[in-house]
Amino acid sequence: SVSAGLDLPGRFLFAILTLMTLIANLVFVEEAVYIYRKIPSSRRSIIIWINAAAPVIATTSCIGMWIPRATMFTDFTAGIFFAVVIHKFLLMMIKECGGQKLFLRRFENGHFKISTGPCCCCCLCLPRVCITRRTLFWMKLGTFQFAFLRPILMFLSIVLWTNGNYTLYNLSPKGAAIWISCFVGVLTIIALWPVGIMFRQVRTLLTCKKIIPKFALYQFILILNHLQAAIINILAMQRIIPCAPPLSSSARGAYVSQQVLIMEMFLITLISRVVYRRRYDDLEPPECTAEEAVDSKRTP
């Protein structure tokens, strides 16, 4: 713990950030109770998982802030949890369309546009892929592989760390950290690709379900938890973030990353409560929607 070495402003900052983490968890618990009572069981667990992403990251960051030696474990925990959330978000978009069977019936003559980020956003010449049960399976597999393989890689990292072969800030080719990090990065890109493809396909249909702000929140959590943390760590390794005894540059970078994440995840938790707090009724079949539109035009 570092509380003994803090001055009065430092203790005040730690207290405020801890209070924000506590409030974020209380807001999530209240939202989970609402979801459990108001939302059908087929979507309940998926939506609770997605809503838990920001509070879990805030909690792990708070633990890492108070116990610096646990930073690697808290970062791994947050990373593993968000890997599952990526898979759950893809499943949520399918569920919001009425489930896999209704999704395939709605888009039986449609095509997936695969020239989208983060893999193939520049490859505009790629052909469109027919929407079938097989392509849907491969998209689910694309996100599931990340949720399955990332915990294995994190466990391997911890084993190597206990043996002295893994150092988080050692990015030399002879170290294990650079290779595991690159492999995790490739798996992350592969997992994000199906989510982007599916979002482009259903965003018009699910506008009434607020899918665009939900996707934006998901993207914010992804960028802040991965890209922002990576940038701060690089700045710390390059000594751009100076050391402040007894904290080294790397330790100060970790502190900055954790404190900023707590504030950002607190805000995202509050916004998520607004975006997800609604009833989730099944979408009307396309033919019924078309008939209702015709009837509304005929009504004087």
C-alpha atoms as a printed R data frame, in Angstrom:
    type eleno elety resid chain resno       x       y       z
1   ATOM     1    CA   SER     A     1   0.000   0.000   0.000
2   ATOM     2    CA   VAL     A     2   1.114   3.562  -0.702
3   ATOM     3    CA   SER     A     3  -1.295   5.475   1.536
4   ATOM     4    CA   ALA     A     4   1.384   5.933   4.228
5   ATOM     5    CA   GLY     A     5   3.624   7.890   1.827
6   ATOM     6    CA   LEU     A     6   0.925  10.279   0.561
7   ATOM     7    CA   ASP     A     7   0.568  13.921   1.496
8   ATOM     8    CA   LEU     A     8  -2.835  15.476   2.204
9   ATOM     9    CA   PRO     A     9  -3.744  16.277  -1.459
10  ATOM    10    CA   GLY     A    10  -2.679  12.764  -2.451
11  ATOM    11    CA   ARG     A    11  -4.864  11.170   0.205
12  ATOM    12    CA   PHE     A    12  -7.777  13.383  -0.839
13  ATOM    13    CA   LEU     A    13  -7.333  12.301  -4.482
14  ATOM    14    CA   PHE     A    14  -7.176   8.623  -3.500
15  ATOM    15    CA   ALA     A    15 -10.316   9.026  -1.366
16  ATOM    16    CA   ILE     A    16 -12.235  10.735  -4.189
17  ATOM    17    CA   LEU     A    17 -11.238   8.071  -6.745
18  ATOM    18    CA   THR     A    18 -12.140   5.274  -4.331
19  ATOM    19    CA   LEU     A    19 -15.524   6.917  -3.717
20  ATOM    20    CA   MET     A    20 -16.098   7.160  -7.490
21  ATOM    21    CA   THR     A    21 -15.329   3.449  -7.810
22  ATOM    22    CA   LEU     A    22 -17.764   2.629  -5.021
23  ATOM    23    CA   ILE     A    23 -20.507   4.755  -6.614
24  ATOM    24    CA   ALA     A    24 -19.893   3.101 -10.010
25  ATOM    25    CA   ASN     A    25 -20.353  -0.335  -8.437
26  ATOM    26    CA   LEU     A    26 -23.515   0.732  -6.615
27  ATOM    27    CA   VAL     A    27 -24.959   2.154  -9.845
28  ATOM    28    CA   PHE     A    28 -24.152  -1.124 -11.606
29  ATOM    29    CA   VAL     A    29 -25.794  -3.206  -8.869
30  ATOM    30    CA   GLU     A    30 -28.935  -1.076  -9.078
31  ATOM    31    CA   GLU     A    31 -28.943  -1.380 -12.870
32  ATOM    32    CA   ALA     A    32 -28.399  -5.167 -12.672
33  ATOM    33    CA   VAL     A    33 -31.439  -5.495 -10.378
34  ATOM    34    CA   TYR     A    34 -33.510  -3.468 -12.853
35  ATOM    35    CA   ILE     A    35 -32.309  -5.591 -15.789
36  ATOM    36    CA   TYR     A    36 -33.041  -8.799 -13.877
37  ATOM    37    CA   ARG     A    37 -36.604  -7.671 -13.141
38  ATOM    38    CA   LYS     A    38 -37.571  -5.984 -16.428
39  ATOM    39    CA   ILE     A    39 -35.693  -7.739 -19.230
40  ATOM    40    CA   PRO     A    40 -36.429 -11.211 -20.670
41  ATOM    41    CA   SER     A    41 -34.154 -13.996 -19.442
42  ATOM    42    CA   SER     A    42 -32.786 -14.665 -22.944
43  ATOM    43    CA   ARG     A    43 -30.975 -11.296 -22.938
44  ATOM    44    CA   ARG     A    44 -30.570 -10.675 -19.218
45  ATOM    45    CA   SER     A    45 -27.112 -12.151 -18.623
46  ATOM    46    CA   ILE     A    46 -25.628 -10.679 -21.817
47  ATOM    47    CA   ILE     A    47 -26.703  -7.130 -20.981
48  ATOM    48    CA   ILE     A    48 -25.512  -7.459 -17.372
49  ATOM    49    CA   TRP     A    49 -22.092  -8.650 -18.617
50  ATOM    50    CA   ILE     A    50 -21.773  -5.671 -20.960
51  ATOM    51    CA   ASN     A    51 -22.880  -3.202 -18.274
52  ATOM    52    CA   ALA     A    52 -20.326  -4.675 -15.857
53  ATOM    53    CA   ALA     A    53 -17.346  -3.795 -18.081
54  ATOM    54    CA   ALA     A    54 -16.844  -0.218 -16.833
55  ATOM    55    CA   PRO     A    55 -17.350  -0.976 -13.083
56  ATOM    56    CA   VAL     A    56 -15.001  -3.971 -13.257
57  ATOM    57    CA   ILE     A    57 -12.258  -1.928 -14.954
58  ATOM    58    CA   ALA     A    58 -12.759   0.875 -12.399
59  ATOM    59    CA   THR     A    59 -12.496  -1.641  -9.538
60  ATOM    60    CA   THR     A    60  -9.342  -3.307 -10.855
61  ATOM    61    CA   SER     A    61  -7.781   0.130 -11.444
62  ATOM    62    CA   CYS     A    62  -8.653   1.169  -7.883
63  ATOM    63    CA   ILE     A    63  -7.077  -1.996  -6.456
64  ATOM    64    CA   GLY     A    64  -3.965  -1.420  -8.568
65  ATOM    65    CA   MET     A    65  -3.813   2.195  -7.385
66  ATOM    66    CA   TRP     A    66  -3.833   1.194  -3.712
67  ATOM    67    CA   ILE     A    67  -1.649  -1.928  -4.126
68  ATOM    68    CA   PRO     A    68   0.966  -1.243  -6.830
69  ATOM    69    CA   ARG     A    69   2.418  -4.775  -6.644
70  ATOM    70    CA   ALA     A    70  -0.942  -6.112  -7.862
71  ATOM    71    CA   THR     A    71  -0.996  -3.948 -11.011
72  ATOM    72    CA   MET     A    72  -0.139  -6.776 -13.391
73  ATOM    73    CA   PHE     A    73  -2.848  -9.024 -11.941
74  ATOM    74    CA   THR     A    74  -5.485  -6.290 -12.010
75  ATOM    75    CA   ASP     A    75  -4.635  -5.384 -15.615
76  ATOM    76    CA   PHE     A    76  -4.853  -9.039 -16.612
77  ATOM    77    CA   THR     A    77  -8.217  -9.393 -14.860
78  ATOM    78    CA   ALA     A    78  -9.652  -6.356 -16.642
79  ATOM    79    CA   GLY     A    79  -8.282  -7.577 -19.980
80  ATOM    80    CA   ILE     A    80  -9.779 -11.054 -19.593
81  ATOM    81    CA   PHE     A    81 -13.156  -9.653 -18.555
82  ATOM    82    CA   PHE     A    82 -13.312  -7.291 -21.528
83  ATOM    83    CA   ALA     A    83 -12.376 -10.145 -23.884
84  ATOM    84    CA   VAL     A    84 -15.589 -11.858 -22.768
85  ATOM    85    CA   VAL     A    85 -17.516  -8.581 -23.181
86  ATOM    86    CA   ILE     A    86 -16.456  -8.344 -26.850
87  ATOM    87    CA   HIS     A    87 -18.017 -11.768 -27.482
88  ATOM    88    CA   LYS     A    88 -21.118 -10.831 -25.475
89  ATOM    89    CA   PHE     A    89 -21.587  -7.612 -27.468
90  ATOM    90    CA   LEU     A    90 -21.739  -9.565 -30.732
91  ATOM    91    CA   LEU     A    91 -24.288 -11.944 -29.214
92  ATOM    92    CA   MET     A    92 -26.318  -8.978 -27.942
93  ATOM    93    CA   MET     A    93 -26.682  -7.530 -31.447
94  ATOM    94    CA   ILE     A    94 -27.952 -10.891 -32.702
95  ATOM    95    CA   LYS     A    95 -30.339 -11.204 -29.749
96  ATOM    96    CA   GLU     A    96 -31.663  -7.682 -30.343
97  ATOM    97    CA   CYS     A    97 -32.696  -8.810 -33.837
98  ATOM    98    CA   GLY     A    98 -34.822 -11.550 -32.278
99  ATOM    99    CA   GLY     A    99 -32.234 -14.321 -32.065
100 ATOM   100    CA   GLN     A   100 -30.257 -16.260 -34.647
101 ATOM   101    CA   LYS     A   101 -33.246 -17.774 -36.480
102 ATOM   102    CA   LEU     A   102 -35.058 -14.477 -36.893
103 ATOM   103    CA   PHE     A   103 -31.794 -12.726 -37.780
104 ATOM   104    CA   LEU     A   104 -31.173 -15.206 -40.623
105 ATOM   105    CA   ARG     A   105 -34.762 -14.846 -41.790
106 ATOM   106    CA   ARG     A   106 -34.527 -11.056 -41.852
107 ATOM   107    CA   PHE     A   107 -31.264 -11.036 -43.825
108 ATOM   108    CA   GLU     A   108 -31.697 -14.255 -45.815
109 ATOM   109    CA   ASN     A   109 -30.918 -12.468 -49.086
110 ATOM   110    CA   GLY     A   110 -28.449 -10.005 -47.575
111 ATOM   111    CA   HIS     A   111 -24.657  -9.844 -47.554
112 ATOM   112    CA   PHE     A   112 -22.080  -8.921 -44.923
113 ATOM   113    CA   LYS     A   113 -19.743  -6.093 -45.907
114 ATOM   114    CA   ILE     A   114 -16.387  -7.379 -44.675
115 ATOM   115    CA   SER     A   115 -14.331  -4.389 -45.820
116 ATOM   116    CA   THR     A   116 -14.528  -2.769 -42.409
117 ATOM   117    CA   GLY     A   117 -12.173  -2.090 -39.516
118 ATOM   118    CA   PRO     A   118  -9.939  -2.901 -37.886
119 ATOM   119    CA   CYS     A   119  -8.717  -5.562 -40.344
120 ATOM   120    CA   CYS     A   120  -9.884  -4.621 -43.827
121 ATOM   121    CA   CYS     A   121 -11.168  -1.034 -43.753
122 ATOM   122    CA   CYS     A   122  -8.855  -0.136 -46.652
123 ATOM   123    CA   CYS     A   123  -9.657  -3.238 -48.751
124 ATOM   124    CA   LEU     A   124 -12.729  -1.880 -50.527
125 ATOM   125    CA   CYS     A   125 -12.420  -4.479 -53.292
126 ATOM   126    CA   LEU     A   126 -13.273  -7.372 -50.985
127 ATOM   127    CA   PRO     A   127 -16.458  -9.188 -52.043
128 ATOM   128    CA   ARG     A   128 -19.554  -9.209 -49.874
129 ATOM   129    CA   VAL     A   129 -20.282 -12.456 -48.013
130 ATOM   130    CA   CYS     A   130 -23.705 -14.084 -47.987
131 ATOM   131    CA   ILE     A   131 -25.446 -14.114 -44.617
132 ATOM   132    CA   THR     A   132 -25.872 -17.777 -43.742
133 ATOM   133    CA   ARG     A   133 -25.741 -19.926 -40.653
134 ATOM   134    CA   ARG     A   134 -22.143 -20.831 -41.525
135 ATOM   135    CA   THR     A   135 -20.886 -17.235 -41.818
136 ATOM   136    CA   LEU     A   136 -22.676 -16.378 -38.580
137 ATOM   137    CA   PHE     A   137 -20.869 -19.283 -36.908
138 ATOM   138    CA   TRP     A   138 -17.487 -18.023 -38.119
139 ATOM   139    CA   MET     A   139 -18.241 -14.531 -36.801
140 ATOM   140    CA   LYS     A   140 -19.132 -15.939 -33.389
141 ATOM   141    CA   LEU     A   141 -15.962 -18.023 -33.466
142 ATOM   142    CA   GLY     A   142 -13.943 -14.890 -34.265
143 ATOM   143    CA   THR     A   143 -14.954 -13.262 -30.971
144 ATOM   144    CA   PHE     A   144 -15.062 -16.484 -28.942
145 ATOM   145    CA   GLN     A   145 -11.436 -17.327 -29.738
146 ATOM   146    CA   PHE     A   146 -10.345 -14.135 -27.983
147 ATOM   147    CA   ALA     A   147 -12.480 -14.828 -24.912
148 ATOM   148    CA   PHE     A   148 -10.994 -18.351 -24.797
149 ATOM   149    CA   LEU     A   149  -7.337 -17.738 -25.683
150 ATOM   150    CA   ARG     A   150  -6.675 -14.528 -23.772
151 ATOM   151    CA   PRO     A   151  -7.111 -16.131 -20.303
152 ATOM   152    CA   ILE     A   152  -4.702 -18.885 -21.403
153 ATOM   153    CA   LEU     A   153  -2.112 -16.327 -22.522
154 ATOM   154    CA   MET     A   154  -2.551 -14.330 -19.316
155 ATOM   155    CA   PHE     A   155  -2.064 -17.491 -17.248
156 ATOM   156    CA   LEU     A   156   1.098 -18.245 -19.241
157 ATOM   157    CA   SER     A   157   2.325 -14.691 -18.590
158 ATOM   158    CA   ILE     A   158   1.830 -15.089 -14.833
159 ATOM   159    CA   VAL     A   159   3.669 -18.432 -14.840
160 ATOM   160    CA   LEU     A   160   6.593 -16.884 -16.732
161 ATOM   161    CA   TRP     A   161   6.545 -13.857 -14.406
162 ATOM   162    CA   THR     A   162   6.838 -16.033 -11.298
163 ATOM   163    CA   ASN     A   163   9.808 -17.743 -12.938
164 ATOM   164    CA   GLY     A   164  11.440 -14.403 -13.790
165 ATOM   165    CA   ASN     A   165  11.043 -14.783 -17.578
166 ATOM   166    CA   TYR     A   166   8.310 -12.193 -18.054
167 ATOM   167    CA   THR     A   167   8.742  -8.477 -17.382
168 ATOM   168    CA   LEU     A   168   5.879  -6.218 -18.382
169 ATOM   169    CA   TYR     A   169   8.109  -3.334 -19.497
170 ATOM   170    CA   ASN     A   170  10.815  -5.433 -21.158
171 ATOM   171    CA   LEU     A   171  10.044  -5.179 -24.875
172 ATOM   172    CA   SER     A   172  13.288  -6.647 -26.180
173 ATOM   173    CA   PRO     A   173  13.018  -9.475 -28.751
174 ATOM   174    CA   LYS     A   174  14.584 -11.879 -26.244
175 ATOM   175    CA   GLY     A   175  11.829 -11.272 -23.684
176 ATOM   176    CA   ALA     A   176   8.499 -13.061 -23.607
177 ATOM   177    CA   ALA     A   177   6.454  -9.874 -23.078
178 ATOM   178    CA   ILE     A   178   6.846  -8.548 -26.624
179 ATOM   179    CA   TRP     A   179   5.789 -11.834 -28.233
180 ATOM   180    CA   ILE     A   180   2.800 -12.406 -25.968
181 ATOM   181    CA   SER     A   181   1.717  -8.772 -26.418
182 ATOM   182    CA   CYS     A   182   1.918  -9.040 -30.221
183 ATOM   183    CA   PHE     A   183  -0.043 -12.296 -30.210
184 ATOM   184    CA   VAL     A   184  -2.728 -10.754 -27.977
185 ATOM   185    CA   GLY     A   185  -2.860  -7.749 -30.333
186 ATOM   186    CA   VAL     A   186  -3.477  -9.983 -33.365
187 ATOM   187    CA   LEU     A   187  -6.200 -11.902 -31.517
188 ATOM   188    CA   THR     A   188  -7.797  -8.598 -30.477
189 ATOM   189    CA   ILE     A   189  -7.959  -7.338 -34.062
190 ATOM   190    CA   ILE     A   190  -9.457 -10.637 -35.239
191 ATOM   191    CA   ALA     A   191 -12.099 -10.416 -32.479
192 ATOM   192    CA   LEU     A   192 -13.025  -6.790 -33.206
193 ATOM   193    CA   TRP     A   193 -13.551  -7.435 -36.919
194 ATOM   194    CA   PRO     A   194 -16.807  -9.487 -36.609
195 ATOM   195    CA   VAL     A   195 -18.250  -6.936 -34.188
196 ATOM   196    CA   GLY     A   196 -17.649  -4.137 -36.705
197 ATOM   197    CA   ILE     A   197 -19.161  -6.198 -39.543
198 ATOM   198    CA   MET     A   198 -22.256  -7.033 -37.511
199 ATOM   199    CA   PHE     A   199 -22.723  -3.424 -36.378
200 ATOM   200    CA   ARG     A   200 -22.711  -2.154 -39.971
201 ATOM   201    CA   GLN     A   201 -25.355  -4.747 -40.819
202 ATOM   202    CA   VAL     A   202 -27.814  -4.088 -37.977
203 ATOM   203    CA   ARG     A   203 -27.311  -0.421 -37.044
204 ATOM   204    CA   THR     A   204 -30.258   0.770 -39.164
205 ATOM   205    CA   LEU     A   205 -32.577  -1.955 -37.923
206 ATOM   206    CA   LEU     A   206 -31.630  -1.462 -34.269
207 ATOM   207    CA   THR     A   207 -31.702   2.321 -34.184
208 ATOM   208    CA   CYS     A   208 -34.782   2.121 -31.967
209 ATOM   209    CA   LYS     A   209 -32.773  -0.033 -29.530
210 ATOM   210    CA   LYS     A   210 -30.084   2.684 -29.232
211 ATOM   211    CA   ILE     A   211 -27.461   0.430 -30.782
212 ATOM   212    CA   ILE     A   212 -25.332   3.390 -31.946
213 ATOM   213    CA   PRO     A   213 -24.732   4.875 -28.441
214 ATOM   214    CA   LYS     A   214 -24.250   1.337 -27.080
215 ATOM   215    CA   PHE     A   215 -21.592   0.651 -29.720
216 ATOM   216    CA   ALA     A   216 -19.995   4.025 -28.987
217 ATOM   217    CA   LEU     A   217 -19.728   3.184 -25.265
218 ATOM   218    CA   TYR     A   218 -18.223  -0.201 -26.133
219 ATOM   219    CA   GLN     A   219 -15.675   1.511 -28.383
220 ATOM   220    CA   PHE     A   220 -14.799   4.072 -25.709
221 ATOM   221    CA   ILE     A   221 -14.110   1.331 -23.153
222 ATOM   222    CA   LEU     A   222 -11.955  -0.512 -25.687
223 ATOM   223    CA   ILE     A   223  -9.910   2.553 -26.616
224 ATOM   224    CA   LEU     A   224  -9.482   3.831 -23.065
225 ATOM   225    CA   ASN     A   225  -8.622   0.460 -21.538
226 ATOM   226    CA   HIS     A   226  -6.184  -0.644 -24.250
227 ATOM   227    CA   LEU     A   227  -4.925   2.184 -26.450
228 ATOM   228    CA   GLN     A   228  -4.790   4.886 -23.769
229 ATOM   229    CA   ALA     A   229  -3.045   2.571 -21.280
230 ATOM   230    CA   ALA     A   230  -0.548   1.487 -23.942
231 ATOM   231    CA   ILE     A   231   0.286   5.118 -24.841
232 ATOM   232    CA   ILE     A   232   0.838   6.052 -21.184
233 ATOM   233    CA   ASN     A   233   3.064   2.985 -20.654
234 ATOM   234    CA   ILE     A   234   5.147   3.889 -23.717
235 ATOM   235    CA   LEU     A   235   5.571   7.459 -22.452
236 ATOM   236    CA   ALA     A   236   6.653   6.092 -19.079
237 ATOM   237    CA   MET     A   237   9.179   3.700 -20.632
238 ATOM   238    CA   GLN     A   238  10.649   6.553 -22.680
239 ATOM   239    CA   ARG     A   239  11.008   8.609 -19.442
240 ATOM   240    CA   ILE     A   240   8.672  11.283 -20.827
241 ATOM   241    CA   ILE     A   241   6.681  10.799 -17.626
242 ATOM   242    CA   PRO     A   242   9.438  11.601 -15.103
243 ATOM   243    CA   CYS     A   243  10.141   9.566 -11.995
244 ATOM   244    CA   ALA     A   244   9.206  10.968  -8.587
245 ATOM   245    CA   PRO     A   245  11.013   9.091  -5.784
246 ATOM   246    CA   PRO     A   246  10.133   6.603  -4.481
247 ATOM   247    CA   LEU     A   247   8.136   5.994  -7.715
248 ATOM   248    CA   SER     A   248   9.918   5.132 -10.949
249 ATOM   249    CA   SER     A   249   8.707   6.351 -14.344
250 ATOM   250    CA   SER     A   250   6.918   3.042 -14.986
251 ATOM   251    CA   ALA     A   251   5.210   3.161 -11.584
252 ATOM   252    CA   ARG     A   252   4.089   6.765 -12.139
253 ATOM   253    CA   GLY     A   253   2.768   5.834 -15.590
254 ATOM   254    CA   ALA     A   254   0.746   3.006 -14.031
255 ATOM   255    CA   TYR     A   255  -0.633   5.421 -11.411
256 ATOM   256    CA   VAL     A   256  -1.648   7.968 -14.046
257 ATOM   257    CA   SER     A   257  -3.303   5.276 -16.175
258 ATOM   258    CA   GLN     A   258  -5.248   3.828 -13.239
259 ATOM   259    CA   GLN     A   259  -6.435   7.181 -11.904
260 ATOM   260    CA   VAL     A   260  -7.586   8.405 -15.314
261 ATOM   261    CA   LEU     A   261  -9.338   5.088 -15.984
262 ATOM   262    CA   ILE     A   262 -11.296   5.299 -12.731
263 ATOM   263    CA   MET     A   263 -12.694   8.715 -13.670
264 ATOM   264    CA   GLU     A   264 -13.482   7.648 -17.247
265 ATOM   265    CA   MET     A   265 -15.147   4.365 -16.235
266 ATOM   266    CA   PHE     A   266 -17.195   6.232 -13.620
267 ATOM   267    CA   LEU     A   267 -18.623   8.504 -16.319
268 ATOM   268    CA   ILE     A   268 -19.227   5.581 -18.707
269 ATOM   269    CA   THR     A   269 -21.080   3.688 -15.957
270 ATOM   270    CA   LEU     A   270 -23.448   6.631 -15.466
271 ATOM   271    CA   ILE     A   271 -24.018   7.002 -19.221
272 ATOM   272    CA   SER     A   272 -24.574   3.250 -19.629
273 ATOM   273    CA   ARG     A   273 -27.316   3.387 -17.025
274 ATOM   274    CA   VAL     A   274 -29.165   5.933 -19.169
275 ATOM   275    CA   VAL     A   275 -28.598   4.096 -22.457
276 ATOM   276    CA   TYR     A   276 -29.481   0.572 -21.273
277 ATOM   277    CA   ARG     A   277 -32.330   1.474 -18.904
278 ATOM   278    CA   ARG     A   278 -35.354   0.606 -21.034
279 ATOM   279    CA   ARG     A   279 -37.605  -2.321 -21.813
280 ATOM   280    CA   TYR     A   280 -36.373  -4.760 -24.450
281 ATOM   281    CA   ASP     A   281 -39.400  -5.840 -26.453
282 ATOM   282    CA   ASP     A   282 -38.913  -8.095 -29.460
283 ATOM   283    CA   LEU     A   283 -38.694  -6.336 -32.804
284 ATOM   284    CA   GLU     A   284 -41.716  -6.596 -35.065
285 ATOM   285    CA   PRO     A   285 -41.304  -8.806 -38.154
286 ATOM   286    CA   PRO     A   286 -40.419  -6.784 -41.273
287 ATOM   287    CA   GLU     A   287 -43.715  -7.531 -42.975
288 ATOM   288    CA   CYS     A   288 -45.699  -6.264 -39.962
289 ATOM   289    CA   THR     A   289 -43.650  -3.090 -39.876
290 ATOM   290    CA   ALA     A   290 -44.315  -2.484 -43.572
291 ATOM   291    CA   GLU     A   291 -48.048  -3.045 -43.114
292 ATOM   292    CA   GLU     A   292 -48.156  -0.613 -40.196
293 ATOM   293    CA   ALA     A   293 -46.374   2.014 -42.309
294 ATOM   294    CA   VAL     A   294 -48.931   1.600 -45.114
295 ATOM   295    CA   ASP     A   295 -51.841   1.822 -42.686
296 ATOM   296    CA   SER     A   296 -50.450   4.992 -41.109
297 ATOM   297    CA   LYS     A   297 -50.263   6.643 -44.544
298 ATOM   298    CA   ARG     A   298 -53.861   5.725 -45.346
299 ATOM   299    CA   THR     A   299 -55.184   7.019 -42.026
300 ATOM   300    CA   PRO     A   300 -56.454  10.616 -42.505
